[in-house]
Amino acid sequence: MSLRVVLAPDSFKESLPAADVCAALEQGVRAAARDAEVACVPMADGGEGTAATLVAATGGRHVPVTVAGPLGTSVESSFGLLGDGTTAVVELAAASGLELVAAGDRDVHRSGTFGTGELVRAALDAGATRVVVGIGGSATNDGGAGLLVALGARVLDGAGEPVRAGATGLHDVADVDWSGLDPRLRDVRLDVACDVDNPLLGPRGASTVFGPQKGASAEDVAHLEAALTRWADVVARSGEDRRDVAGAGAAGGTGLALLQLGADLRPGVELVAEVVGLRSALHGADLVITGEGRVDAQTLHGKTPAGVVSMARELAVPVVVLAGCVGDGAETVLDAGAAAVLPIADGATAPADLLAPDVTAANLQRTARSVVTLWLAAARASADG
């Protein structure tokens, strides 16, 4: 029985990049169906791995850059220059990401996005005429103020002095001086790949939803919300009030700052799907396997599995979603059209070992083999019936 399978996963955070997830899944598929036609399409949604995925898909290269990390100390980072030579991919997670800060040192009040702005500036220095900024995986809640400062804006207090870096400084913000903004930004196409669709403020805003993931207590969340509210009020004086735009709350409000620069905010999974040719790969497929490290209620708000399910549903191709962890609300992915949502972990592995790359790879192989075995059994039963 012929079988054509498309593998379109995201990375499994803190364990395996998307390309390695694809490789593990393919081994599992072939263990169940040696002659299957397998198309590997590593995916991303604007979070970690977006640059690597797009660079690999286009034959581009990584350009190393030393920038300020979330807490101001230098980190070795890079941006991607795609195969066309003029499109750069900047990944916020590579400069201002949560994984760049040791768990005991994380401080959502002080963390800032200055390094991400430095990456954008480096991309302009390299001659990029289009810059794609993936803004998932942040350690920050500074509303993108640090990014703007790195690009030449001045974020000032009531005395006309620069405010402190991070969300802490936003409590004192009174004005933004845009006069020194890098003039090259006027001529560059700026696309933002969002992995969430949250507004800046409120119960679905940056502070309330993502602050606790970055170590914020309930009291901290209230302070962060107040700081971003003040920031939104000040930024709105320079033009349209964009605090309620979907994605404005992405990366601790960095979406708002990029909107202010004239960026086009798009679901990252859609942007990546265009570049890697996902829709073309799905034509004629019998089965799609996608997944990421965690699937829960947030998945439908911009994550890779939701985008893959949506596109595959249009083409009437069944999708199985795999996850390192299945959390509350994962059933909404089934409601959106997934055939199944399955955890890959087995009960024999100690929780502390589940993120080990070899363990994740083995779990992915085993689960993919089971999925394909069941699919073949169902297909045979249908043919016989």
Secondary structure as a PSIPRED ss2 file (coil, helix, strand):
# PSIPRED VFORMAT (PSIPRED V4.0)

   1 M C   1.000  0.000  0.000
   2 S C   1.000  0.000  0.000
   3 L C   1.000  0.000  0.000
   4 R E   0.000  0.000  1.000
   5 V E   0.000  0.000  1.000
   6 V E   0.000  0.000  1.000
   7 L E   0.000  0.000  1.000
   8 A C   1.000  0.000  0.000
   9 P C   1.000  0.000  0.000
  10 D C   1.000  0.000  0.000
  11 S C   1.000  0.000  0.000
  12 F E   0.000  0.000  1.000
  13 K C   1.000  0.000  0.000
  14 E C   1.000  0.000  0.000
  15 S C   1.000  0.000  0.000
  16 L E   0.000  0.000  1.000
  17 P C   1.000  0.000  0.000
  18 A H   0.000  1.000  0.000
  19 A H   0.000  1.000  0.000
  20 D H   0.000  1.000  0.000
  21 V H   0.000  1.000  0.000
  22 C H   0.000  1.000  0.000
  23 A H   0.000  1.000  0.000
  24 A H   0.000  1.000  0.000
  25 L H   0.000  1.000  0.000
  26 E H   0.000  1.000  0.000
  27 Q H   0.000  1.000  0.000
  28 G H   0.000  1.000  0.000
  29 V H   0.000  1.000  0.000
  30 R H   0.000  1.000  0.000
  31 A H   0.000  1.000  0.000
  32 A H   0.000  1.000  0.000
  33 A C   1.000  0.000  0.000
  34 R C   1.000  0.000  0.000
  35 D C   1.000  0.000  0.000
  36 A C   1.000  0.000  0.000
  37 E E   0.000  0.000  1.000
  38 V E   0.000  0.000  1.000
  39 A E   0.000  0.000  1.000
  40 C E   0.000  0.000  1.000
  41 V C   1.000  0.000  0.000
  42 P C   1.000  0.000  0.000
  43 M C   1.000  0.000  0.000
  44 A C   1.000  0.000  0.000
  45 D C   1.000  0.000  0.000
  46 G C   1.000  0.000  0.000
  47 G C   1.000  0.000  0.000
  48 E C   1.000  0.000  0.000
  49 G C   1.000  0.000  0.000
  50 T H   0.000  1.000  0.000
  51 A H   0.000  1.000  0.000
  52 A H   0.000  1.000  0.000
  53 T H   0.000  1.000  0.000
  54 L H   0.000  1.000  0.000
  55 V H   0.000  1.000  0.000
  56 A H   0.000  1.000  0.000
  57 A H   0.000  1.000  0.000
  58 T H   0.000  1.000  0.000
  59 G C   1.000  0.000  0.000
  60 G C   1.000  0.000  0.000
  61 R E   0.000  0.000  1.000
  62 H E   0.000  0.000  1.000
  63 V E   0.000  0.000  1.000
  64 P E   0.000  0.000  1.000
  65 V E   0.000  0.000  1.000
  66 T E   0.000  0.000  1.000
  67 V E   0.000  0.000  1.000
  68 A E   0.000  0.000  1.000
  69 G C   1.000  0.000  0.000
  70 P C   1.000  0.000  0.000
  71 L C   1.000  0.000  0.000
  72 G C   1.000  0.000  0.000
  73 T C   1.000  0.000  0.000
  74 S E   0.000  0.000  1.000
  75 V E   0.000  0.000  1.000
  76 E E   0.000  0.000  1.000
  77 S E   0.000  0.000  1.000
  78 S E   0.000  0.000  1.000
  79 F E   0.000  0.000  1.000
  80 G E   0.000  0.000  1.000
  81 L E   0.000  0.000  1.000
  82 L C   1.000  0.000  0.000
  83 G C   1.000  0.000  0.000
  84 D C   1.000  0.000  0.000
  85 G C   1.000  0.000  0.000
  86 T C   1.000  0.000  0.000
  87 T E   0.000  0.000  1.000
  88 A E   0.000  0.000  1.000
  89 V E   0.000  0.000  1.000
  90 V E   0.000  0.000  1.000
  91 E E   0.000  0.000  1.000
  92 L C   1.000  0.000  0.000
  93 A H   0.000  1.000  0.000
  94 A H   0.000  1.000  0.000
  95 A H   0.000  1.000  0.000
  96 S H   0.000  1.000  0.000
  97 G E   0.000  0.000  1.000
  98 L H   0.000  1.000  0.000
  99 E H   0.000  1.000  0.000
 100 L H   0.000  1.000  0.000
 101 V C   1.000  0.000  0.000
 102 A C   1.000  0.000  0.000
 103 A H   0.000  1.000  0.000
 104 G H   0.000  1.000  0.000
 105 D H   0.000  1.000  0.000
 106 R C   1.000  0.000  0.000
 107 D C   1.000  0.000  0.000
 108 V C   1.000  0.000  0.000
 109 H C   1.000  0.000  0.000
 110 R C   1.000  0.000  0.000
 111 S C   1.000  0.000  0.000
 112 G C   1.000  0.000  0.000
 113 T C   1.000  0.000  0.000
 114 F H   0.000  1.000  0.000
 115 G H   0.000  1.000  0.000
 116 T H   0.000  1.000  0.000
 117 G H   0.000  1.000  0.000
 118 E H   0.000  1.000  0.000
 119 L H   0.000  1.000  0.000
 120 V H   0.000  1.000  0.000
 121 R H   0.000  1.000  0.000
 122 A H   0.000  1.000  0.000
 123 A H   0.000  1.000  0.000
 124 L H   0.000  1.000  0.000
 125 D H   0.000  1.000  0.000
 126 A C   1.000  0.000  0.000
 127 G C   1.000  0.000  0.000
 128 A C   1.000  0.000  0.000
 129 T C   1.000  0.000  0.000
 130 R E   0.000  0.000  1.000
 131 V E   0.000  0.000  1.000
 132 V E   0.000  0.000  1.000
 133 V E   0.000  0.000  1.000
 134 G E   0.000  0.000  1.000
 135 I C   1.000  0.000  0.000
 136 G C   1.000  0.000  0.000
 137 G C   1.000  0.000  0.000
 138 S E   0.000  0.000  1.000
 139 A C   1.000  0.000  0.000
 140 T C   1.000  0.000  0.000
 141 N C   1.000  0.000  0.000
 142 D C   1.000  0.000  0.000
 143 G C   1.000  0.000  0.000
 144 G C   1.000  0.000  0.000
 145 A H   0.000  1.000  0.000
 146 G H   0.000  1.000  0.000
 147 L H   0.000  1.000  0.000
 148 L H   0.000  1.000  0.000
 149 V H   0.000  1.000  0.000
 150 A H   0.000  1.000  0.000
 151 L C   1.000  0.000  0.000
 152 G C   1.000  0.000  0.000
 153 A C   1.000  0.000  0.000
 154 R E   0.000  0.000  1.000
 155 V E   0.000  0.000  1.000
 156 L E   0.000  0.000  1.000
 157 D C   1.000  0.000  0.000
 158 G C   1.000  0.000  0.000
 159 A C   1.000  0.000  0.000
 160 G C   1.000  0.000  0.000
 161 E C   1.000  0.000  0.000
 162 P E   0.000  0.000  1.000
 163 V C   1.000  0.000  0.000
 164 R C   1.000  0.000  0.000
 165 A C   1.000  0.000  0.000
 166 G C   1.000  0.000  0.000
 167 A H   0.000  1.000  0.000
 168 T H   0.000  1.000  0.000
 169 G H   0.000  1.000  0.000
 170 L H   0.000  1.000  0.000
 171 H C   1.000  0.000  0.000
 172 D C   1.000  0.000  0.000
 173 V C   1.000  0.000  0.000
 174 A C   1.000  0.000  0.000
 175 D E   0.000  0.000  1.000
 176 V E   0.000  0.000  1.000
 177 D E   0.000  0.000  1.000
 178 W C   1.000  0.000  0.000
 179 S C   1.000  0.000  0.000
 180 G C   1.000  0.000  0.000
 181 L C   1.000  0.000  0.000
 182 D C   1.000  0.000  0.000
 183 P H   0.000  1.000  0.000
 184 R H   0.000  1.000  0.000
 185 L H   0.000  1.000  0.000
 186 R H   0.000  1.000  0.000
 187 D C   1.000  0.000  0.000
 188 V C   1.000  0.000  0.000
 189 R E   0.000  0.000  1.000
 190 L E   0.000  0.000  1.000
 191 D E   0.000  0.000  1.000
 192 V E   0.000  0.000  1.000
 193 A E   0.000  0.000  1.000
 194 C E   0.000  0.000  1.000
 195 D C   1.000  0.000  0.000
 196 V C   1.000  0.000  0.000
 197 D C   1.000  0.000  0.000
 198 N C   1.000  0.000  0.000
 199 P C   1.000  0.000  0.000
 200 L C   1.000  0.000  0.000
 201 L C   1.000  0.000  0.000
 202 G C   1.000  0.000  0.000
 203 P C   1.000  0.000  0.000
 204 R C   1.000  0.000  0.000
 205 G C   1.000  0.000  0.000
 206 A H   0.000  1.000  0.000
 207 S H   0.000  1.000  0.000
 208 T H   0.000  1.000  0.000
 209 V H   0.000  1.000  0.000
 210 F H   0.000  1.000  0.000
 211 G C   1.000  0.000  0.000
 212 P H   0.000  1.000  0.000
 213 Q H   0.000  1.000  0.000
 214 K H   0.000  1.000  0.000
 215 G C   1.000  0.000  0.000
 216 A C   1.000  0.000  0.000
 217 S C   1.000  0.000  0.000
 218 A H   0.000  1.000  0.000
 219 E H   0.000  1.000  0.000
 220 D H   0.000  1.000  0.000
 221 V H   0.000  1.000  0.000
 222 A H   0.000  1.000  0.000
 223 H H   0.000  1.000  0.000
 224 L H   0.000  1.000  0.000
 225 E H   0.000  1.000  0.000
 226 A H   0.000  1.000  0.000
 227 A H   0.000  1.000  0.000
 228 L H   0.000  1.000  0.000
 229 T H   0.000  1.000  0.000
 230 R H   0.000  1.000  0.000
 231 W H   0.000  1.000  0.000
 232 A H   0.000  1.000  0.000
 233 D H   0.000  1.000  0.000
 234 V H   0.000  1.000  0.000
 235 V H   0.000  1.000  0.000
 236 A H   0.000  1.000  0.000
 237 R C   1.000  0.000  0.000
 238 S C   1.000  0.000  0.000
 239 G C   1.000  0.000  0.000
 240 E C   1.000  0.000  0.000
 241 D C   1.000  0.000  0.000
 242 R C   1.000  0.000  0.000
 243 R C   1.000  0.000  0.000
 244 D C   1.000  0.000  0.000
 245 V C   1.000  0.000  0.000
 246 A C   1.000  0.000  0.000
 247 G C   1.000  0.000  0.000
 248 A C   1.000  0.000  0.000
 249 G C   1.000  0.000  0.000
 250 A H   0.000  1.000  0.000
 251 A H   0.000  1.000  0.000
 252 G H   0.000  1.000  0.000
 253 G H   0.000  1.000  0.000
 254 T H   0.000  1.000  0.000
 255 G H   0.000  1.000  0.000
 256 L H   0.000  1.000  0.000
 257 A H   0.000  1.000  0.000
 258 L H   0.000  1.000  0.000
 259 L H   0.000  1.000  0.000
 260 Q H   0.000  1.000  0.000
 261 L C   1.000  0.000  0.000
 262 G C   1.000  0.000  0.000
 263 A C   1.000  0.000  0.000
 264 D E   0.000  0.000  1.000
 265 L E   0.000  0.000  1.000
 266 R E   0.000  0.000  1.000
 267 P E   0.000  0.000  1.000
 268 G H   0.000  1.000  0.000
 269 V H   0.000  1.000  0.000
 270 E H   0.000  1.000  0.000
 271 L H   0.000  1.000  0.000
 272 V H   0.000  1.000  0.000
 273 A H   0.000  1.000  0.000
 274 E H   0.000  1.000  0.000
 275 V H   0.000  1.000  0.000
 276 V H   0.000  1.000  0.000
 277 G C   1.000  0.000  0.000
 278 L H   0.000  1.000  0.000
 279 R H   0.000  1.000  0.000
 280 S H   0.000  1.000  0.000
 281 A H   0.000  1.000  0.000
 282 L H   0.000  1.000  0.000
 283 H C   1.000  0.000  0.000
 284 G C   1.000  0.000  0.000
 285 A C   1.000  0.000  0.000
 286 D C   1.000  0.000  0.000
 287 L E   0.000  0.000  1.000
 288 V E   0.000  0.000  1.000
 289 I E   0.000  0.000  1.000
 290 T E   0.000  0.000  1.000
 291 G E   0.000  0.000  1.000
 292 E E   0.000  0.000  1.000
 293 G E   0.000  0.000  1.000
 294 R E   0.000  0.000  1.000
 295 V E   0.000  0.000  1.000
 296 D C   1.000  0.000  0.000
 297 A C   1.000  0.000  0.000
 298 Q C   1.000  0.000  0.000
 299 T H   0.000  1.000  0.000
 300 L H   0.000  1.000  0.000
 301 H H   0.000  1.000  0.000
 302 G C   1.000  0.000  0.000
 303 K C   1.000  0.000  0.000
 304 T H   0.000  1.000  0.000
 305 P H   0.000  1.000  0.000
 306 A H   0.000  1.000  0.000
 307 G H   0.000  1.000  0.000
 308 V H   0.000  1.000  0.000
 309 V H   0.000  1.000  0.000
 310 S H   0.000  1.000  0.000
 311 M H   0.000  1.000  0.000
 312 A H   0.000  1.000  0.000
 313 R H   0.000  1.000  0.000
 314 E H   0.000  1.000  0.000
 315 L C   1.000  0.000  0.000
 316 A C   1.000  0.000  0.000
 317 V C   1.000  0.000  0.000
 318 P C   1.000  0.000  0.000
 319 V E   0.000  0.000  1.000
 320 V E   0.000  0.000  1.000
 321 V E   0.000  0.000  1.000
 322 L E   0.000  0.000  1.000
 323 A E   0.000  0.000  1.000
 324 G E   0.000  0.000  1.000
 325 C E   0.000  0.000  1.000
 326 V E   0.000  0.000  1.000
 327 G C   1.000  0.000  0.000
 328 D C   1.000  0.000  0.000
 329 G C   1.000  0.000  0.000
 330 A C   1.000  0.000  0.000
 331 E H   0.000  1.000  0.000
 332 T H   0.000  1.000  0.000
 333 V H   0.000  1.000  0.000
 334 L H   0.000  1.000  0.000
 335 D H   0.000  1.000  0.000
 336 A C   1.000  0.000  0.000
 337 G C   1.000  0.000  0.000
 338 A C   1.000  0.000  0.000
 339 A C   1.000  0.000  0.000
 340 A E   0.000  0.000  1.000
 341 V E   0.000  0.000  1.000
 342 L E   0.000  0.000  1.000
 343 P E   0.000  0.000  1.000
 344 I C   1.000  0.000  0.000
 345 A C   1.000  0.000  0.000
 346 D C   1.000  0.000  0.000
 347 G C   1.000  0.000  0.000
 348 A C   1.000  0.000  0.000
 349 T C   1.000  0.000  0.000
 350 A C   1.000  0.000  0.000
 351 P H   0.000  1.000  0.000
 352 A H   0.000  1.000  0.000
 353 D H   0.000  1.000  0.000
 354 L C   1.000  0.000  0.000
 355 L C   1.000  0.000  0.000
 356 A C   1.000  0.000  0.000
 357 P H   0.000  1.000  0.000
 358 D H   0.000  1.000  0.000
 359 V H   0.000  1.000  0.000
 360 T H   0.000  1.000  0.000
 361 A H   0.000  1.000  0.000
 362 A H   0.000  1.000  0.000
 363 N H   0.000  1.000  0.000
 364 L H   0.000  1.000  0.000
 365 Q H   0.000  1.000  0.000
 366 R H   0.000  1.000  0.000
 367 T H   0.000  1.000  0.000
 368 A H   0.000  1.000  0.000
 369 R H   0.000  1.000  0.000
 370 S H   0.000  1.000  0.000
 371 V H   0.000  1.000  0.000
 372 V H   0.000  1.000  0.000
 373 T H   0.000  1.000  0.000
 374 L H   0.000  1.000  0.000
 375 W H   0.000  1.000  0.000
 376 L H   0.000  1.000  0.000
 377 A H   0.000  1.000  0.000
 378 A H   0.000  1.000  0.000
 379 A H   0.000  1.000  0.000
 380 R H   0.000  1.000  0.000
 381 A H   0.000  1.000  0.000
 382 S H   0.000  1.000  0.000
 383 A H   0.000  1.000  0.000
 384 D H   0.000  1.000  0.000
 385 G C   1.000  0.000  0.000
